[in-house]
């Protein structure tokens, strides 16, 4: 069970990282304009 919750936390972290990368790209695009 603890391994399962670790996998879940890992998945959430990955989604968070992806969202941050996307926001970072957007911010860079805004800065270039």
N, C-alpha and C positions, 0 to 999 in steps of 0.2 A: 504493500500500500504506500509506504513512504517513497518507494521508487517511482510509483505512479504519480504522486504529487510533485516529485522532482521533475518528471517529464512535463507535467502540466506547467510548472513554473518556467521551465526551459522554453517551452513553446511561447508563453506570454512574453518572455524576455526577447525572443527572436522577433515577435511582432512589434514590440516596442522599438527595437533597433531599426527595423525596416521603416517604421513611421518617422523616427528621428532622421534617418538618412534622407527620406523624402522631403521632410521639412527643411533640412539643411540645403538640399538641392534648390528648393523653392526660394529660400533666403538668398542663396548665391545668385539665382536668376534675377531676383528683385534688385540686388546690389548692382548688377551689371547695367540695369536700365537707366 
